[in-house]
Amino acid sequence: MESNGTGNAVSTEDIWTWVLRNPNTTAGFYVTQHSKSSSRAVTDFSIYLQTSLGPITVPNVQLNGRQSKIVVTDYHFGKHTLLYSSVDILTYGLFDKTSVLVLYLEAGQVGEFAFPGNISIVSYGKTNVTASRVKANNTSAYTKFVYNQAIGKTAIQLSNGVMMYLLDVSTAWSFWAPATTSDPNVAANEQIFAIGPYLVRNASVSSNIVSVHGDNTNSTILEVFVGDANVDTIAWNGERLATKKTVYGALTADLTSVLDRKVTIPTLSGWQVADSLPEMARDYDDSSWTVCNKTITLAPVKPLSLPVLYSSDYGYYSGMKVYRGYFDGESATSANLTAQGGLAAGWSAWLNGKLVGGHPGNASLLSTSGVLDFSGAKLYDKDNVLTVVTDYTGHDETSTGKGAANPRGLLGAVLKSSGNATASFKQWKIQGNAGGSANIDPVRGPLNEGGLYGERLGWHLPGFQPSGDNWSVGSPAEGLNSSGIKWYLTTFELDIDSDLDVPVGLELSAPSGTVASVQIFMNGYQYGKYIPHIGPQTRFPFPPGIINNQGKNTLALSVWAETDAGGKLDNVSLFAYNVYETSFDFAQNWTYLQPGWTSERLQYA
């Protein structure tokens, strides 16, 4: 790096520039952005460049808000050198005797580039390019080209043998350079250029045919540059197309829209429901649970009470956690709890089955505290049970507190008796994801599940058959009329044509004021969390391999109503994001990625 700073090599203090120089080729790279990175201003400025032909000032450079530009000098490609360019370079390719350089710019912005020598130009497209010869010194000159970027694509041919594509940003999004080699180190002469489709996956040349495979949705023109005069036909996803050749040597063909193809997305029905928080009952059997008995921790955060209740100290790292704290006697009046599950993570507590408090979570707070009022709950002389469920929204990054080492679960729990005297819990137990750190589902991975009853027993897995008195007919639209957690399960079939890519998602909504946390499981994968009182996400996509485009799918929802107002969902529906023609086999058999339910799950109750 040669220099950097506000106003560096530019005409205004509003722009920050880093000047980088390749010591081997002398190529320069002037990286520009607004001095204030959050700025949304539109700023025009001049940039002062050092080139092999001396200093050059380029005017009318523009940054639009958070846009950044890399202005280059003495940029070498093939046998040619670009003296400078205020337009971003997308890529370049070497095709037989033709070097092709691709630039992109926001529509309406002014671009300028130059080549050494006296260069003439022929242009094909809507962008009008003006060429002018400039004398650099007594012995050298260059030709600069100035244009205002039009919408779409313009091709230009220069007299020095260079061909260029000038693209606006939207067109650049549909520019592709598929390799013609399997070597990951792709040389500049081992690629094909294609413009137009939504996606190009691969391309190859055989005889007179260039075969392009990819995805597309709207009607568009596919333009392919091969650089071989013998190639005269485009095949798209195996189908030969009526092909034309442009005067500058590219091939074009029409791609038709697939938006009129019939795709049926089913309505969800046949829901079944079961209680997924039997642990709130005082007589629930937790004899196999992990006892919280540690008095020291390796965590960098000191616990607020003992024993240590951090979930990671007991082998439970991700997902929701369920605690059960025991105490004797009828004198306890309250408890002070602090929980930490990540930003927006809430928690709820029930004493002998009665909701006594909690916190709905806060998108700005890592941990939250609350005083639980026992006045509405029945107490017993022996074995009162405080059941606590803590949510989980991920671990923290290094910029937050102790980062990933910030503990999860309960940070402290203090029992109070009459007169605000401190009493004691006689025991705490914890339950997290089935198997803890054993990673019993290595395909989906250790972050997939938490400690809810339905998760531990595998109610979200393909092949699970709901049965017994715990299950009944019921939908998320009916929901809960008090606090608690319900598990909803249904299946549905998809039959999407094998040559289509139809991304499918789930859309949820809840009545205003609903305080709840909803987990979404598709074919065993947790693929979303909906927290309506915090938001904002209401649509959740399911990628291929998670969802089966042809065949049966299992959808499960855990609905945790965090207050005694209950909670329900007034919309649970599948939808298609779009329809694409594709060369990829999205309809293949994905069952190897979707291990099913086995009776071994029953041990984790």
Secondary structure, 3 states (H helix, E strand, C coil): CCEEEECCCECCCCEEEEEEECCCCCCEEEEEEECCCCCCCEEEEEEEEEECCEEEEEEEEEEECCCCEEEEEEEEECCEEEEEECCEEEEEEEECCEEEEEEEECCCCEEEEEEECCCCEEEECCCCEEEEEEECCCCCEEEEEEEECCCCEEEEEECCCEEEEEEEHHHHCCEECCECCCCCCCCCCCECEEECCCEEEEEEEECCEEEEEEEECCCEEEEEECCCCCCCEEEECCEECCCEECCCCCEEEEECCCCCCCCCCCCCCCCEEEECCHHHCCCCCCCCCEEECCCCCCCCCCCCCCCCCEHHHHCCCCCCEEEEEEECCCCEEEEEEEEECCCCCCEEEEECCEEEEEECCCCCCCEEEEEEECCCCCCCCCCEEEEEEECCCCCCCCCCCCHHHCCCEEEEEEEEEHHHCEECCCEEEEECCCCHHHCCCCCCCCCCCCCCHHHHCCCCCCCCCCCCCCEEECCCCCCECCCEEEEEEEEEEEECCCCEECCEEEEEECCCCCCEEEEEEECCEEEEEECCCCCCCCEEEECECCECCEEEEEEEEEEEECCCCCECCCEEEEEECCCEECCCCCCCCCHHHCCCCCHHHHHHC
